[in-house]
Amino acid sequence: MDEILTSEADSVRAHCSLEPEVRWQEAMRRAIRDPGELCRKLDLPESLADGRSAQDFTVFVPLEFLARMRPGDPDDPLLRQVLSVEAENDTPDTYSLDPLAEQNASVLPGLLHKYHGRALLVTSGACAVHCRYCFRRHFPYQTVPKGLQAWQEALDHIAADPTISEVLLSGGDPLTLVDPLLQSLLGALDRIPHVRRLRIHTRLPIVIPQRVTEALRDMLAATRATSWVVVHCNHAAELDGPTLGALARLIDAGVPVLNQAVLLRGVNDSVAALEALSLRLVDHRIQPYYLHQLDRVQGAGHFEVDEATGLQLMAGLRQRVPGYAVPQYVREQPGERSKTPIEPRPMP
């Protein structure tokens, strides 16, 4: 299992000096946006990157995430998640721009109501990293309201529906909102009596851990409704010291942290990789939540692992880790009222 973790001796961090910790906004401004530059930073040939797919869906990689990659390794599992490649242009016909039919679940611009008792607010089109398999890589973010006044119609809708007890903040990434705006939104939701839980779905603490400031920690810990943070991490090498420290600050403040991952070919499609991820999470008090079957979005076909293989991997994982360290293997199907567990078919 040790080989699954990128050691500091093998990472970019050992080959180049990072500046002292910068504010998260500056970390986003200095992120790599050119696939060729990403290759050069890792001592890899620029021919590995595909410029056409990068035009369709831009490359965006923070230096903090780059620092965990292995130089000279084109198969580094973190690099595979973010480098634009030629295979993105050869998507099977079964893949689509909106694989979860989210436009059908949109009750208002930026407000999705797919599951009973829960509503999802798309708060921003910005992300701290562009994952090449993102199911919203083609989402029409230009139609999403921005700012508290623009969100008022969605807030009124939530307030008028007493069946909504939980609101998910998603995107993009809700933690790309500056603190005053995020606090205003959380406060507005907190004043709706029947909203009992707030769930923040984010990749930012993973890729730019300095986003978890004392102010953010205190903001999430102070809400009347219970705040949950769901991070997205696919490989144990993503969980370096600064990232685990950031997540510990949330947990120590009483904010539960869950993780959801996507099963990705060449990234975590082995029992050893899944074991390393689950154990690193639970060793640091983070609950493995979901392992998602890939959503069939155009451009991501080369990441798909078939479900039969996924079931074999889950069976192997259960033999190697305690039950509380096993995420639920699921897929999301358009029109269904919940995630669908992927389970072995019963024998006839």
Residue pairs with C-beta under 8 A, 6 or more apart in sequence:
1 272
1 275
1 276
1 279
3 272
4 235
4 236
4 237
4 272
4 273
4 275
4 276
4 277
5 236
5 237
5 276
5 280
6 68
6 69
6 70
6 76
6 78
6 237
8 14
10 70
10 71
11 67
11 68
11 69
11 70
11 71
12 41
12 42
12 66
12 67
12 68
12 69
12 70
12 71
13 67
13 68
15 43
15 71
16 41
16 67
18 63
18 64
18 67
21 210
21 242
22 30
22 210
23 210
24 128
24 204
24 208
24 210
24 211
24 213
25 178
27 62
27 63
27 64
27 128
27 208
27 210
28 62
28 126
28 128
28 176
28 208
30 62
30 63
31 60
31 61
31 62
31 63
31 128
31 129
32 38
32 41
32 59
32 60
32 61
32 62
32 63
32 66
33 58
33 59
33 60
34 54
34 59
35 46
35 49
35 50
35 51
35 54
35 59
35 83
35 84
36 46
36 49
36 51
38 49
38 59
38 61
38 66
38 79
38 82
38 83
39 45
39 46
39 48
39 49
39 83
40 46
41 66
42 66
42 69
42 70
42 71
42 72
42 73
42 76
42 79
43 71
43 72
44 71
44 72
44 74
48 74
48 83
48 85
49 59
49 83
49 84
49 85
50 84
50 85
50 86
50 88
50 89
51 84
52 86
52 89
53 84
53 85
53 86
53 88
53 89
53 299
54 84
56 88
56 299
57 84
57 88
57 130
57 132
57 134
57 137
57 138
57 299
58 130
59 82
59 83
59 84
59 130
60 82
60 127
60 128
60 129
60 130
61 82
61 129
61 130
62 128
62 129
62 207
62 208
64 207
64 208
64 209
64 210
64 242
65 78
65 82
65 129
65 206
65 207
65 208
65 238
67 240
68 78
68 237
68 238
68 240
69 76
69 78
69 79
70 76
73 79
75 266
77 234
77 235
77 237
77 266
77 267
77 268
77 273
78 235
78 237
78 238
80 264
80 266
80 267
81 131
81 132
81 133
81 234
81 264
81 267
82 129
82 130
82 131
82 132
83 132
84 132
85 132
85 302
87 301
87 302
88 132
88 299
88 300
88 302
89 299
90 301
90 302
91 298
91 299
91 300
91 301
92 296
92 301
94 296
95 296
95 297
95 298
95 299
95 300
95 301
96 296
96 297
96 298
97 138
97 297
97 298
98 138
98 139
99 135
99 295
99 296
99 297
99 334
100 135
100 295
100 332
100 334
101 334
101 335
102 112
102 114
102 136
102 139
104 334
104 335
105 112
105 113
105 114
106 112
107 113
107 119
107 157
108 153
108 154
108 157
109 143
109 144
109 145
109 154
110 121
110 122
110 123
110 143
110 144
110 145
110 151
110 154
111 119
111 120
111 121
111 122
111 154
111 157
111 158
112 119
112 120
112 121
112 122
113 119
113 120
113 164
114 120
114 337
115 337
115 338
116 163
116 337
117 163
117 164
117 165
117 166
118 164
118 165
118 166
118 167
118 168
119 157
119 158
119 161
119 164
119 166
119 167
119 168
120 167
120 168
120 169
120 170
121 151
121 154
121 167
121 168
121 169
121 170
122 139
122 141
122 144
122 170
122 171
122 172
123 144
123 151
123 169
123 170
123 171
123 172
123 174
123 177
123 185
124 141
124 144
124 146
124 171
124 172
124 173
124 174
124 176
124 177
125 139
125 141
125 142
125 144
125 171
125 172
126 171
126 172
126 173
126 176
127 134
127 171
127 172
127 173
127 176
127 203
128 173
128 175
128 176
128 203
128 204
128 207
128 208
128 211
129 203
129 207
130 137
131 203
132 299
132 300
132 303
133 262
133 264
133 294
133 295
133 297
133 300
133 303
134 297
134 300
135 295
135 297
136 172
136 297
137 297
137 298
137 299
137 300
138 297
138 298
141 172
145 151
145 153
145 154
147 181
148 181
148 184
148 185
148 188
151 185
151 188
155 188
155 189
155 192
158 164
158 167
158 189
158 192
158 195
159 192
162 194
163 194
164 194
164 195
165 194
165 195
165 196
165 197
166 195
166 196
166 197
166 198
166 199
167 189
167 195
167 197
167 198
167 199
168 199
168 200
168 201
169 185
169 198
169 199
169 200
169 201
170 201
171 201
173 201
173 202
173 203
173 204
174 182
174 200
174 201
174 202
175 182
175 200
175 202
175 204
175 205
175 211
175 216
176 204
177 185
179 213
179 215
179 216
179 219
182 216
182 219
183 219
186 198
186 219
186 220
186 223
186 227
189 195
189 198
189 225
190 198
190 223
190 224
190 225
195 225
196 225
196 226
197 225
197 226
197 227
197 228
198 223
198 225
198 226
198 227
198 228
199 227
199 228
199 229
199 230
200 220
200 227
200 228
200 229
200 230
201 230
201 232
202 229
202 230
202 231
202 232
203 231
203 232
204 211
205 211
205 212
205 229
205 231
205 243
205 246
205 247
205 250
206 231
206 232
206 233
206 238
206 239
206 243
207 238
209 242
209 243
209 245
209 246
209 247
210 242
210 246
211 246
212 246
212 247
212 249
212 250
214 249
217 249
217 250
217 253
217 255
218 253
220 227
220 229
220 250
220 253
220 255
221 227
221 253
221 254
221 255
226 256
227 255
228 255
228 256
228 257
228 258
229 250
229 255
229 256
229 257
229 258
230 257
230 258
230 259
230 260
230 289
231 247
231 257
231 258
231 259
231 260
231 286
232 259
232 260
232 261
232 262
233 239
233 259
233 261
233 277
233 281
234 261
234 262
234 264
234 267
234 268
234 277
235 267
235 268
235 273
235 276
235 277
236 273
236 276
236 277
236 279
236 280
239 277
239 280
239 281
239 284
244 284
247 257
247 284
247 286
248 284
248 285
250 257
251 257
251 285
251 286
256 287
257 285
257 286
257 287
258 286
258 287
258 288
258 289
259 281
259 286
259 287
259 288
259 289
259 327
260 289
260 290
260 291
260 292
260 327
261 268
261 277
261 288
261 290
261 291
261 292
261 327
262 291
262 292
262 294
262 303
263 269
263 291
263 292
263 293
263 294
263 305
263 310
263 313
263 329
264 294
264 303
264 305
265 302
265 303
265 304
265 305
266 303
267 273
267 303
268 274
268 277
269 305
269 309
269 313
270 313
271 313
271 316
271 317
271 320
274 291
274 313
274 317
275 317
275 320
275 321
277 288
278 288
278 317
278 321
278 325
278 326
278 327
279 321
279 325
281 287
281 288
281 325
282 288
282 321
282 322
282 324
282 325
287 324
288 325
288 326
288 327
289 327
289 328
290 327
290 328
290 329
290 330
290 339
291 310
291 314
291 327
291 328
291 329
291 330
292 330
292 331
292 332
293 305
293 307
293 310
293 329
293 330
293 331
293 342
294 300
294 303
294 304
294 305
295 332
296 304
305 313
307 331
307 342
310 329
310 342
311 329
311 342
311 343
311 344
314 326
314 329
317 326
318 326
328 339
328 341
329 341
329 342
329 343
330 339
330 340
330 341
330 342
331 339
331 340
331 342
332 339
332 340
333 340
